[in-house]
Amino acid sequence: LPAAYSLVMEQLVTAHYLVPEAYDEHQQAVNLRSILWKTVYAHSSKDITYYTILPTTACNARCWYCYEKDIAPITMTEEIANDVVSFISRSCGGNPIKIRWFGGEPTVASQRIDQISQGLRDRGIEFTSSITTNGYLFDEAMVLRAKNLWNTQQANFSIDGAEETYNRVKAFQGVHDNPYQRMMRNAMLLMEQGINVVFRMNFDRNTWTEFSKLVHELRERFCDYNRWMIYPHQINWDIPSSLQPEWDEWLNQKNVELDDIAKTYGNYVERLLIPSVRFLICEAGDESCTTILPDGKLICCPERIREDEIKGNIYQGVTNQELVASWQEFADYETCRDCTMFPYCARLKKCSSKNRCTAKLMIFSSIREAIISCYNKDKEENRRD
């Protein structure tokens, strides 16, 4: 450094853009994340305001990659659905709540969604909802119930590629029509009722090339609607450890490539990722969120439906605080120490992605876009002044 600071140099040092060579930035990020986490939760309410509810674990599709394929199909009973309403009434603290209908395929048990929604209305509990679905079982009547009874604001459709691939991968049971065309029709019905539809295309090495084709088909099919968007999502599958670095590098590249297509043509609007220390990651570690299974048991993560992940039930509330605390432990892998994305790319120890890194380039690209956007905005404002 120069013997005498300039004003710019002093600003860079004060803002920690320039630090001593021995300064451990990685550990500083770890410490700051821990402090922020403890500070936020020390002053937060203990009320639950976000509920992921599985009315059933049954599904009418047979996707080969589904993490629930070995889970026994269980559907919520009428009695438990009533008790779910009572649990929400006790645990929400009178606050407005958000519900995500999940599964299985939640529309397989749409009568339970009806029942819980009506029960909340009868008790004067204010709520909105979203639904994660394959979209096949919707019809005109169910769409109206989604709008008027379930208070649905968004439907998240999971798709697997263009028409032929979608029908093959979904492998719907007992159908005699074209599932892809029916799903698309149902998406349009939802949009016509003012419900946003978000398409997530799950891709692997065999299907990623279909993303661009699908995006342009949606643009043509829904050209008169602005209530849709699409984004890509990689399928996480087990691969030999010797091949993992190569595959993860490929996923890094494809995430950026397909994400750019989604932003350019697929109405995909991503919030600006201003560089920061991230300490709130997902609902699994957030005590204002909970997942309710069809039998009334509570878990932290909706993707971990296992007996050893039960944290309580709708009758007693949370009974395993140690398990809850384990979902709040951040991972810190050796490969993360020199990564410039570490402060933002937080992950939990219990997360199934473990130490695989497949989003580094996408995060970097998003942060770069945010910085450029902020710079251009400031430049324009200064020009006007």
C-alpha positions as CSV (number, residue, x, y, z in Angstrom):
1,L,0.0,0.0,0.0
2,P,1.2,3.6,-0.5
3,A,2.7,5.4,2.4
4,A,-0.2,7.9,2.5
5,Y,-3.8,6.9,1.9
6,S,-5.8,8.6,-0.7
7,L,-9.5,9.1,0.0
8,V,-10.4,6.2,-2.4
9,M,-7.8,3.9,-0.7
10,E,-9.2,4.8,2.7
11,Q,-12.8,3.9,1.5
12,L,-11.6,0.6,0.2
13,V,-9.9,-0.3,3.5
14,T,-12.9,0.8,5.6
15,A,-15.3,-1.2,3.5
16,H,-13.0,-4.3,3.7
17,Y,-12.3,-4.4,0.0
18,L,-8.6,-4.2,1.0
19,V,-7.6,-6.3,4.0
20,P,-4.3,-7.4,5.5
21,E,-2.7,-10.4,3.8
22,A,-3.1,-12.6,6.9
23,Y,-6.8,-11.6,7.4
24,D,-9.0,-14.8,7.4
25,E,-12.0,-13.6,5.3
26,H,-13.6,-17.1,5.3
27,Q,-13.7,-17.3,9.1
28,Q,-15.0,-13.7,9.3
29,A,-17.9,-14.7,7.0
30,V,-18.6,-17.8,9.3
31,N,-18.6,-15.6,12.4
32,L,-20.8,-12.9,10.9
33,R,-23.3,-15.5,9.7
34,S,-23.5,-17.0,13.1
35,I,-24.0,-13.6,14.8
36,L,-26.7,-12.6,12.3
37,W,-28.5,-15.9,12.7
38,K,-28.6,-15.7,16.5
39,T,-29.6,-12.0,16.5
40,V,-32.5,-12.5,14.1
41,Y,-33.9,-15.6,16.0
42,A,-33.4,-14.0,19.4
43,H,-35.9,-11.3,18.4
44,S,-38.2,-13.3,16.2
45,S,-41.7,-14.5,17.1
46,K,-42.2,-18.2,17.8
47,D,-45.4,-18.2,15.7
48,I,-45.6,-20.4,12.6
49,T,-46.6,-18.5,9.5
50,Y,-45.6,-20.8,6.7
51,Y,-47.0,-24.3,6.4
52,T,-46.1,-26.9,3.8
53,I,-49.0,-29.4,3.9
54,L,-48.9,-32.9,2.3
55,P,-52.6,-34.0,2.0
56,T,-51.2,-37.2,0.5
57,T,-47.9,-38.9,-0.5
58,A,-49.7,-40.7,-3.3
59,C,-49.0,-39.6,-6.9
60,N,-50.5,-40.3,-10.3
61,A,-47.1,-40.0,-12.0
62,R,-44.1,-42.3,-11.9
63,C,-41.1,-40.0,-12.5
64,W,-37.9,-42.1,-12.3
65,Y,-35.9,-39.5,-10.4
66,C,-38.5,-38.7,-7.7
67,Y,-37.0,-38.8,-4.1
68,E,-40.5,-40.0,-2.9
69,K,-40.8,-43.1,-5.1
70,D,-40.0,-45.5,-2.2
71,I,-42.4,-43.7,0.3
72,A,-45.6,-45.6,1.1
73,P,-48.7,-43.7,-0.2
74,I,-50.7,-42.3,2.7
75,T,-53.6,-39.9,2.4
76,M,-54.8,-37.6,5.1
77,T,-58.1,-38.6,6.8
78,E,-61.0,-36.2,7.4
79,E,-60.3,-36.3,11.1
80,I,-56.6,-35.4,10.8
81,A,-57.5,-32.6,8.3
82,N,-59.8,-31.1,11.0
83,D,-56.9,-31.4,13.5
84,V,-54.6,-29.7,11.1
85,V,-56.9,-26.7,11.1
86,S,-56.8,-26.7,14.9
87,F,-53.0,-26.9,15.0
88,I,-52.7,-24.0,12.6
89,S,-55.1,-21.9,14.7
90,R,-53.0,-22.6,17.8
91,S,-49.6,-22.1,16.3
92,C,-50.1,-19.1,13.9
93,G,-50.6,-16.5,16.7
94,G,-53.4,-14.9,14.8
95,N,-51.1,-13.8,12.0
96,P,-51.9,-14.2,8.3
97,I,-50.3,-17.4,7.0
98,K,-49.0,-18.9,3.8
99,I,-49.6,-22.5,2.8
100,R,-47.8,-24.6,0.2
101,W,-49.8,-27.6,-0.9
102,F,-47.2,-30.4,-1.6
103,G,-47.1,-34.1,-2.0
104,G,-47.0,-36.7,-3.5
105,E,-49.4,-35.0,-5.9
106,P,-51.6,-32.8,-3.7
107,T,-54.5,-32.7,-6.2
108,V,-54.9,-36.5,-5.7
109,A,-56.4,-35.5,-2.3
110,S,-58.0,-32.3,-3.3
111,Q,-61.0,-32.9,-1.0
112,R,-58.6,-32.5,2.0
113,I,-57.3,-29.2,0.5
114,D,-61.0,-28.1,0.3
115,Q,-61.6,-29.2,3.9
116,I,-58.6,-27.5,5.4
117,S,-59.2,-24.3,3.4
118,Q,-62.8,-24.1,4.5
119,G,-61.8,-24.8,8.1
120,L,-59.4,-21.9,8.1
121,R,-62.0,-19.6,6.6
122,D,-64.5,-20.7,9.3
123,R,-62.0,-19.7,12.0
124,G,-61.3,-16.4,10.4
125,I,-57.6,-17.2,9.7
126,E,-56.3,-15.1,6.8
127,F,-54.3,-17.2,4.3
128,T,-52.9,-17.4,0.8
129,S,-51.6,-20.6,-0.8
130,S,-49.4,-22.0,-3.6
131,I,-49.4,-25.5,-4.9
132,T,-46.6,-27.7,-6.3
133,T,-48.2,-30.0,-8.8
134,N,-47.8,-31.9,-12.1
135,G,-51.0,-30.2,-13.2
136,Y,-52.7,-33.2,-14.7
137,L,-55.8,-33.5,-12.5
138,F,-57.0,-29.9,-12.7
139,D,-60.2,-29.2,-14.5
140,E,-62.5,-26.1,-14.7
141,A,-64.2,-26.9,-11.4
142,M,-60.9,-27.5,-9.5
143,V,-59.4,-24.3,-10.9
144,L,-62.3,-22.3,-9.6
145,R,-61.9,-23.9,-6.1
146,A,-58.2,-23.1,-6.3
147,K,-59.0,-19.5,-6.9
148,N,-62.0,-19.0,-4.6
149,L,-61.5,-21.5,-1.8
150,W,-57.8,-22.3,-1.6
151,N,-56.8,-18.7,-2.2
152,T,-54.1,-19.9,-4.6
153,Q,-51.8,-17.3,-6.0
154,Q,-49.3,-19.5,-7.7
155,A,-49.1,-23.0,-9.2
156,N,-45.7,-24.6,-9.6
157,F,-45.7,-27.1,-12.4
158,S,-42.9,-29.7,-12.6
159,I,-42.2,-30.7,-16.2
160,D,-39.4,-32.7,-17.8
161,G,-39.0,-31.5,-21.3
162,A,-41.0,-31.2,-24.6
163,E,-44.1,-33.3,-25.2
164,E,-42.7,-36.7,-25.9
165,T,-40.2,-36.6,-23.1
166,Y,-42.7,-35.3,-20.7
167,N,-45.2,-38.1,-21.3
168,R,-42.5,-40.7,-21.1
169,V,-40.9,-39.5,-17.9
170,K,-44.1,-38.7,-16.1
171,A,-45.5,-42.1,-17.0
172,F,-49.0,-41.2,-15.6
173,Q,-51.0,-44.2,-14.4
174,G,-54.3,-45.1,-16.0
175,V,-54.6,-42.2,-18.5
176,H,-56.0,-42.5,-22.0
177,D,-55.4,-38.9,-23.2
178,N,-52.3,-36.9,-23.9
179,P,-51.0,-35.8,-20.5
180,Y,-48.8,-33.0,-21.9
181,Q,-51.6,-31.3,-23.8
182,R,-53.9,-31.7,-20.8
183,M,-51.3,-30.2,-18.5
184,M,-50.8,-27.2,-20.8
185,R,-54.6,-26.7,-21.0
186,N,-54.9,-26.7,-17.2
187,A,-52.0,-24.1,-17.0
188,M,-54.0,-21.8,-19.3
189,L,-57.2,-22.3,-17.2
190,L,-55.3,-21.3,-14.1
191,M,-53.8,-18.2,-15.8
192,E,-57.3,-17.2,-16.9
193,Q,-58.4,-17.1,-13.3
194,G,-55.5,-14.8,-12.4
195,I,-53.2,-17.5,-10.9
196,N,-49.5,-17.4,-11.8
197,V,-48.0,-20.5,-13.2
198,V,-44.3,-21.2,-12.8
199,F,-42.9,-24.1,-14.9
200,R,-39.8,-25.8,-13.6
201,M,-38.1,-28.0,-16.2
202,N,-36.1,-30.7,-14.5
203,F,-33.1,-31.6,-16.8
204,D,-30.3,-34.0,-17.0
205,R,-27.6,-34.7,-19.6
206,N,-30.2,-36.3,-22.0
207,T,-32.9,-33.6,-21.8
208,W,-31.2,-30.2,-21.3
209,T,-31.3,-29.4,-25.0
210,E,-35.1,-29.4,-24.9
211,F,-35.2,-26.4,-22.5
212,S,-34.9,-23.8,-25.3
213,K,-37.5,-25.6,-27.4
214,L,-39.9,-25.7,-24.5
215,V,-39.4,-22.0,-23.6
216,H,-40.2,-20.9,-27.2
217,E,-43.3,-23.2,-27.2
218,L,-44.6,-21.6,-24.1
219,R,-44.0,-18.1,-25.5
220,E,-46.1,-19.0,-28.5
221,R,-48.8,-20.9,-26.6
222,F,-49.3,-18.3,-23.9
223,C,-48.5,-15.2,-25.9
224,D,-51.7,-13.5,-24.6
225,Y,-50.9,-14.2,-21.0
226,N,-48.2,-12.6,-18.7
227,R,-48.8,-14.9,-15.7
228,W,-46.2,-17.5,-16.5
229,M,-42.5,-18.1,-16.3
230,I,-40.1,-21.0,-16.6
231,Y,-36.7,-21.8,-15.1
232,P,-34.4,-24.8,-15.3
233,H,-33.6,-27.2,-12.4
234,Q,-31.0,-29.9,-12.4
235,I,-31.9,-33.4,-11.5
236,N,-29.7,-34.6,-8.6
237,W,-28.8,-38.2,-9.2
238,D,-26.2,-40.5,-7.7
239,I,-22.9,-40.8,-9.7
240,P,-19.6,-42.4,-9.0
241,S,-17.4,-40.1,-6.9
242,S,-14.6,-40.3,-9.5
243,L,-17.0,-38.7,-12.1
244,Q,-18.5,-36.1,-9.7
245,P,-16.1,-33.2,-10.4
246,E,-16.6,-33.6,-14.2
247,W,-20.4,-33.8,-13.9
248,D,-20.6,-30.9,-11.4
249,E,-18.6,-28.7,-13.7
250,W,-20.9,-29.6,-16.6
251,L,-23.9,-28.7,-14.4
252,N,-22.3,-25.4,-13.4
253,Q,-22.0,-24.5,-17.1
254,K,-25.5,-25.7,-18.0
255,N,-27.1,-23.9,-15.1
256,V,-25.8,-20.6,-16.4
257,E,-26.6,-21.3,-20.0
258,L,-30.2,-22.4,-19.4
259,D,-30.7,-19.6,-16.8
260,D,-29.8,-17.0,-19.4
261,I,-32.4,-18.5,-21.8
262,A,-35.0,-18.4,-19.1
263,K,-34.2,-14.7,-18.4
264,T,-34.2,-13.7,-22.0
265,Y,-37.2,-15.6,-23.3
266,G,-39.0,-17.3,-20.4
267,N,-40.3,-14.3,-18.4
268,Y,-37.9,-15.4,-15.6
269,V,-37.2,-12.5,-13.2
270,E,-34.6,-13.2,-10.6
271,R,-34.1,-10.9,-7.7
272,L,-30.8,-9.0,-7.7
273,L,-28.2,-10.9,-5.8
274,I,-26.3,-8.0,-4.2
275,P,-23.1,-9.4,-2.5
276,S,-23.9,-10.2,1.1
277,V,-23.5,-12.7,3.9
278,R,-26.5,-15.1,3.6
279,F,-27.8,-16.6,6.8
280,L,-31.4,-17.4,6.0
281,I,-31.4,-20.3,3.6
282,C,-34.6,-22.3,3.4
283,E,-37.6,-23.3,5.4
284,A,-35.9,-26.4,6.9
285,G,-33.9,-24.3,9.3
286,D,-36.6,-21.7,9.9
287,E,-38.8,-22.2,13.0
288,S,-41.5,-20.0,11.5
289,C,-42.0,-22.7,9.0
290,T,-43.1,-26.3,9.3
291,T,-44.1,-29.3,7.2
292,I,-47.2,-31.3,8.0
293,L,-47.4,-34.9,6.8
294,P,-50.6,-36.8,5.9
295,D,-50.6,-38.6,9.3
296,G,-50.2,-35.3,11.3
297,K,-46.5,-35.7,12.0
298,L,-44.2,-32.6,11.6
299,I,-40.8,-32.5,9.8
300,C,-38.4,-29.7,9.0
301,C,-37.6,-30.5,5.4
302,P,-40.4,-31.6,3.0
303,E,-37.8,-33.6,1.1
304,R,-36.9,-35.7,4.1
305,I,-39.9,-37.9,4.8
306,R,-38.3,-40.3,7.2
307,E,-39.1,-41.5,10.7
308,D,-35.8,-40.2,12.0
309,E,-36.7,-36.7,10.7
310,I,-40.0,-36.4,12.7
311,K,-39.7,-33.3,15.0
312,G,-43.2,-33.5,16.5
313,N,-46.9,-33.7,15.6
314,I,-50.0,-31.5,15.2
315,Y,-51.2,-32.5,18.7
316,Q,-48.1,-31.8,20.8
317,G,-46.2,-29.4,18.5
318,V,-42.4,-29.7,18.4
319,T,-41.1,-32.5,20.7
320,N,-37.6,-32.9,19.3
321,Q,-35.8,-29.6,19.6
322,E,-32.4,-31.3,19.1
323,L,-33.5,-32.3,15.6
324,V,-34.7,-28.8,14.9
325,A,-31.3,-27.4,16.0
326,S,-29.5,-29.8,13.7
327,W,-31.3,-28.2,10.7
328,Q,-29.8,-24.9,11.7
329,E,-26.1,-25.9,11.5
330,F,-24.2,-24.5,8.5
331,A,-21.9,-26.6,6.4
332,D,-18.3,-25.5,6.0
333,Y,-16.4,-27.8,3.6
334,E,-12.7,-27.6,2.7
335,T,-13.6,-26.8,-0.9
336,C,-15.5,-23.7,0.3
337,R,-12.5,-22.0,2.0
338,D,-11.2,-20.2,-1.1
339,C,-14.5,-19.7,-2.9
340,T,-15.5,-16.1,-3.4
341,M,-19.1,-17.2,-3.4
342,F,-19.0,-18.7,0.1
343,P,-20.6,-15.7,2.0
344,Y,-23.7,-16.0,-0.2
345,C,-23.7,-19.7,-1.0
346,A,-24.7,-20.9,2.4
347,R,-25.8,-24.5,2.8
348,L,-26.9,-26.6,5.8
349,K,-25.0,-29.7,7.1
350,K,-28.1,-31.9,6.7
351,C,-28.8,-30.7,3.1
352,S,-28.7,-33.7,0.7
353,S,-26.5,-31.7,-1.8
354,K,-23.6,-32.2,0.8
355,N,-20.4,-30.8,-0.6
356,R,-21.4,-30.8,-4.3
357,C,-21.1,-27.4,-5.9
358,T,-23.2,-27.0,-9.0
359,A,-24.4,-23.4,-8.8
360,K,-21.2,-21.4,-8.3
361,L,-21.1,-20.0,-11.8
362,M,-24.8,-19.2,-11.8
363,I,-24.5,-17.3,-8.5
364,F,-21.4,-15.4,-9.9
365,S,-23.4,-14.5,-13.0
366,S,-26.3,-13.3,-11.0
367,I,-24.2,-11.1,-8.7
368,R,-22.3,-9.7,-11.7
369,E,-25.7,-8.7,-13.3
370,A,-26.8,-7.1,-10.0
371,I,-23.6,-5.0,-9.8
372,I,-23.9,-3.9,-13.4
373,S,-27.6,-3.1,-12.9
374,C,-26.9,-1.0,-9.8
375,Y,-24.0,0.8,-11.5
376,N,-26.1,1.7,-14.5
377,K,-29.0,2.9,-12.3
378,D,-26.6,5.1,-10.3
379,K,-25.0,6.4,-13.4
380,E,-28.4,7.3,-14.9
381,E,-29.5,9.0,-11.7
382,N,-26.3,11.0,-11.6
383,R,-26.7,12.0,-15.2
384,R,-30.2,13.4,-14.4
385,D,-28.8,15.4,-11.5
